């Protein structure tokens, strides 16, 4: 049946009217199913409610014209109901069609977003900042010193006597033309951040609490775990009544702050010329909780720090400038750690050389 | 160093701990067992790492001594009995001409020996240690070194011409050492010589010509004590690091030579032969006074408590514990003036000793063992007590502190620079501290101020970097070589200048960019980074600091005022309040070409020490106007000789308070010269006027427009139709 055709009315009895209008309602309902765009809604409106050619008008004109007078009222009521139904459908359809319109503007949200590049802080710098922050909260100020040092500050004042075998462990990069100068004045690339301990104590009387992040150099063959350039964090605490148990407590606390409160520390005797007693510190592996994993070489422990009580001989050198460092009256501890190793462990970096390569593919991972 | 647990046990008959327990207990005392290998019925092989100060523990007996202290058990004395000489002869002549270099020399003559393969316990232990067997005489010396740590040497007596002389080498004197290399000796080398020739570099290595051979019949056993420094210098000079030199240079036991000599001799004599004459033992009293007979030192228990602090065990380090440890180490004590022999204590924490708490007033005079030259001071004894007691038995305490945390003067400025660059999308990198000599000359801000290295890591790293720029270029090149084409890096680091007498260090910043801006994607095409992107970063960075006068300028290539590594037409200098803060721009093609950079690179270097002299900008709020802002655009044509800086200055000179902003919106050139004459550019300039106190009137806007146009015309600008 064409939509335009006027449906046949089987008579003006109530039953015939009900049947005819039920048929029309079904037709309205079925044409209202397809209203998925504003165009379709408009078509629907024109089809049924168009002022001149609207179906409602055509049908009502046709049926009313031939209706007996007593049938006009019930017929009119039914047309009104039908119109209300059409309008209700139309209203509902325009609401949804507005939504359909927005849906039609849909985009592919699975495409990658436009990112503004965030610069990435270097993982070593980041690690140093984090570690320094831990010690700052414990009352430590930051100390710095030159990267080119004299033999005196790098070795002698730290109780590495000239010609001492302990110097062998720190292969030194030396500035040219030093042979003619007195040994203590010879210039070299500092092999550790420890000279800053001496420089700081020479500048200020006790108490001292400093943490020293910095770059150091050694004449080492480069491989996956060694670089001639690397970074250390050094710490120094000097006051009256500073004890070995204070050193233990300080480092235990700092490691818990940095790696998490479940980390444990243990101390082993070691040797450094500038501390006595000296210790190596291991922490329980923060990655596996001490159960053993690749990062701790399945031992459950990771060696992380060197430390000890400041050797009285070191205070002796400092006393030449700052008499207040009398080893009979004061005491102190010092500690040091390799930043590169900590950063490599923390971020799972396989080759230390990457840290100094400037390879953007590597660095940008830390943004 | 490899150690056999079975050998240790032969020195410790009462030892009951198993190998693993022993390894743990030693490690906790700093005698580190790094690896344990099961040898079945032969016990374990310990792979050990002994710190450089503990030469006394680089042998089985020394480690057994440590175990004896830990467990409070007896250490079996070394057996040094030898059959007495059958004949009396004149003592073998030994003359120490350099008493400061050789403190003790013993010589023992063995006659009619038989050179053969080692057998018995020597062969067995060498096999377990994977030590090469050579011959019974040579093995004997090596065995004794492993057993008790004192190096000795066996000479073929029949190759000697006359008695032993300890002297310095003669200038140019030659010696073929045991490794077969003929070496030219130095007058600073101490040699063991006969009357004719050098036989050995003392304490380092013996000579080829007097070595033990299968034909050797008679042997001279040397056991001596050499000055550590002399041995160390010779060892380094000849690049000869031997088991002997390793021990002598760290300070051997002055009293060991007669014992070592007896042990070596008895092993050799097991295969036949006899001792001739008594042991010749020449002692230099001064050397003995410095070592075996060095003066006793004072030790107060209270000092140990002051340094070491609190222990987990409330009794702490009692006098009994301290005494047991020191005695066990071989010290002889005088307690409060009277000689005192402390009973041994089992220091194993699991079997804690029950002792009366003793007041810590005890004071001691401590005579030191000859094998521990590393012990010299009270603090050394305190360390020994802490070490043997066990570090992990001390409490974790935190010291009180009343000071304040002081920031470095530049800390905040440094943080602002880093934060700003990171926020603008630059990634931080760290490059080499060194550069090539060529780069040092090219990039040094001042001529003749580069600092060469004595022992550079490589030829390319021969100089301390005078600038961060060469390192930045290396990093950009590395990325481009790996097809990473869009890179924005910065580095904050030290640059060096001065001379080899005095090196100046300054903080610097470098930035380097190449490729496209990091906005590329399906939604918008990116564009190549250009000079103005870099300049924008510089402007934003510098805007974090206070400046009265900040400007950028450029100089022609022949002016000498710009770094030679920058493209003279596309680089700028930036000046704040009269100080040059840095330079940046496109890399000079002549620098780009040898680096094989396949695309345009922008690079800049900034003197942070100068920037840090400026204060950080503290923002202060400006009242927001309630009145409407009015825009006026001007389109003018200028000759290329007119810079934007001149235009901006000219407008600023108008001193119109209501002129809030001036923005160049569009710049056009026409190569054809049709719409804009050649050598000229058109500028669309936007001005924004606004007053704080009123709505602007059309008349005043008219007036200001006239002023702006007048100023632009004064610069030769023509209003564009």
Boltz contact constraints between the chains, C-beta under 6 A:
constraints:
  - contact:
      token1: [A, 111]
      token2: [B, 522]
      max_distance: 6.0
  - contact:
      token1: [A, 114]
      token2: [B, 521]
      max_distance: 6.0
  - contact:
      token1: [A, 114]
      token2: [B, 523]
      max_distance: 6.0
  - contact:
      token1: [A, 117]
      token2: [B, 425]
      max_distance: 6.0
  - contact:
      token1: [A, 117]
      token2: [B, 518]
      max_distance: 6.0
  - contact:
      token1: [A, 119]
      token2: [B, 421]
      max_distance: 6.0
  - contact:
      token1: [A, 119]
      token2: [B, 422]
      max_distance: 6.0
  - contact:
      token1: [A, 119]
      token2: [B, 425]
      max_distance: 6.0
  - contact:
      token1: [A, 119]
      token2: [B, 426]
      max_distance: 6.0
  - contact:
      token1: [A, 119]
      token2: [B, 427]
      max_distance: 6.0
  - contact:
      token1: [A, 120]
      token2: [B, 427]
      max_distance: 6.0
  - contact:
      token1: [A, 121]
      token2: [B, 422]
      max_distance: 6.0
  - contact:
      token1: [A, 121]
      token2: [B, 428]
      max_distance: 6.0
  - contact:
      token1: [A, 122]
      token2: [B, 428]
      max_distance: 6.0
  - contact:
      token1: [A, 122]
      token2: [B, 430]
      max_distance: 6.0
  - contact:
      token1: [A, 136]
      token2: [B, 405]
      max_distance: 6.0
  - contact:
      token1: [A, 139]
      token2: [B, 401]
      max_distance: 6.0
  - contact:
      token1: [A, 141]
      token2: [B, 405]
      max_distance: 6.0
  - contact:
      token1: [A, 141]
      token2: [B, 406]
      max_distance: 6.0
  - contact:
      token1: [A, 142]
      token2: [B, 408]
      max_distance: 6.0
  - contact:
      token1: [A, 146]
      token2: [B, 505]
      max_distance: 6.0
  - contact:
      token1: [A, 147]
      token2: [B, 494]
      max_distance: 6.0
  - contact:
      token1: [A, 148]
      token2: [B, 503]
      max_distance: 6.0
  - contact:
      token1: [A, 163]
      token2: [B, 229]
      max_distance: 6.0
  - contact:
      token1: [A, 165]
      token2: [B, 52]
      max_distance: 6.0
  - contact:
      token1: [A, 165]
      token2: [B, 249]
      max_distance: 6.0
  - contact:
      token1: [A, 165]
      token2: [B, 250]
      max_distance: 6.0
  - contact:
      token1: [A, 166]
      token2: [B, 52]
      max_distance: 6.0
  - contact:
      token1: [A, 174]
      token2: [B, 454]
      max_distance: 6.0
  - contact:
      token1: [A, 174]
      token2: [B, 455]
      max_distance: 6.0
  - contact:
      token1: [A, 175]
      token2: [B, 500]
      max_distance: 6.0
  - contact:
      token1: [A, 176]
      token2: [B, 452]
      max_distance: 6.0
  - contact:
      token1: [A, 176]
      token2: [B, 454]
      max_distance: 6.0
  - contact:
      token1: [A, 176]
      token2: [B, 500]
      max_distance: 6.0
  - contact:
      token1: [A, 177]
      token2: [B, 500]
      max_distance: 6.0
  - contact:
      token1: [A, 207]
      token2: [B, 403]
      max_distance: 6.0
  - contact:
      token1: [A, 228]
      token2: [B, 457]
      max_distance: 6.0
  - contact:
      token1: [A, 229]
      token2: [B, 433]
      max_distance: 6.0
  - contact:
      token1: [A, 242]
      token2: [B, 399]
      max_distance: 6.0
  - contact:
      token1: [A, 243]
      token2: [B, 308]
      max_distance: 6.0
  - contact:
      token1: [A, 243]
      token2: [B, 309]
      max_distance: 6.0
  - contact:
      token1: [A, 244]
      token2: [B, 308]
      max_distance: 6.0
  - contact:
      token1: [A, 244]
      token2: [B, 309]
      max_distance: 6.0
  - contact:
      token1: [A, 244]
      token2: [B, 394]
      max_distance: 6.0
  - contact:
      token1: [A, 245]
      token2: [B, 309]
      max_distance: 6.0
  - contact:
      token1: [A, 245]
      token2: [B, 310]
      max_distance: 6.0
  - contact:
      token1: [A, 245]
      token2: [B, 394]
      max_distance: 6.0
  - contact:
      token1: [A, 245]
      token2: [B, 395]
      max_distance: 6.0
  - contact:
      token1: [A, 245]
      token2: [B, 397]
      max_distance: 6.0
  - contact:
      token1: [A, 246]
      token2: [B, 397]
      max_distance: 6.0
  - contact:
      token1: [A, 246]
      token2: [B, 399]
      max_distance: 6.0
  - contact:
      token1: [A, 248]
      token2: [B, 394]
      max_distance: 6.0
  - contact:
      token1: [A, 248]
      token2: [B, 396]
      max_distance: 6.0
  - contact:
      token1: [A, 249]
      token2: [B, 396]
      max_distance: 6.0
  - contact:
      token1: [A, 249]
      token2: [B, 397]
      max_distance: 6.0
  - contact:
      token1: [A, 249]
      token2: [B, 398]
      max_distance: 6.0
  - contact:
      token1: [A, 252]
      token2: [B, 396]
      max_distance: 6.0
  - contact:
      token1: [A, 266]
      token2: [B, 392]
      max_distance: 6.0
  - contact:
      token1: [A, 267]
      token2: [B, 391]
      max_distance: 6.0
  - contact:
      token1: [A, 267]
      token2: [B, 392]
      max_distance: 6.0
  - contact:
      token1: [A, 269]
      token2: [B, 30]
      max_distance: 6.0
  - contact:
      token1: [A, 269]
      token2: [B, 387]
      max_distance: 6.0
  - contact:
      token1: [A, 271]
      token2: [B, 51]
      max_distance: 6.0
  - contact:
      token1: [A, 271]
      token2: [B, 53]
      max_distance: 6.0
  - contact:
      token1: [A, 276]
      token2: [B, 379]
      max_distance: 6.0
  - contact:
      token1: [A, 276]
      token2: [B, 383]
      max_distance: 6.0
  - contact:
      token1: [A, 277]
      token2: [B, 383]
      max_distance: 6.0
  - contact:
      token1: [A, 277]
      token2: [B, 386]
      max_distance: 6.0
  - contact:
      token1: [A, 279]
      token2: [B, 391]
      max_distance: 6.0
  - contact:
      token1: [A, 309]
      token2: [B, 307]
      max_distance: 6.0
  - contact:
      token1: [A, 312]
      token2: [B, 379]
      max_distance: 6.0
  - contact:
      token1: [A, 331]
      token2: [B, 307]
      max_distance: 6.0
  - contact:
      token1: [A, 356]
      token2: [B, 430]
      max_distance: 6.0
  - contact:
      token1: [A, 358]
      token2: [B, 429]
      max_distance: 6.0
  - contact:
      token1: [A, 358]
      token2: [B, 431]
      max_distance: 6.0
  - contact:
      token1: [A, 358]
      token2: [B, 475]
      max_distance: 6.0
  - contact:
      token1: [A, 358]
      token2: [B, 478]
      max_distance: 6.0
  - contact:
      token1: [A, 360]
      token2: [B, 479]
      max_distance: 6.0
  - contact:
      token1: [A, 360]
      token2: [B, 484]
      max_distance: 6.0
  - contact:
      token1: [A, 360]
      token2: [B, 487]
      max_distance: 6.0
  - contact:
      token1: [A, 361]
      token2: [B, 484]
      max_distance: 6.0
  - contact:
      token1: [A, 363]
      token2: [B, 427]
      max_distance: 6.0
  - contact:
      token1: [A, 363]
      token2: [B, 429]
      max_distance: 6.0
  - contact:
      token1: [A, 364]
      token2: [B, 427]
      max_distance: 6.0
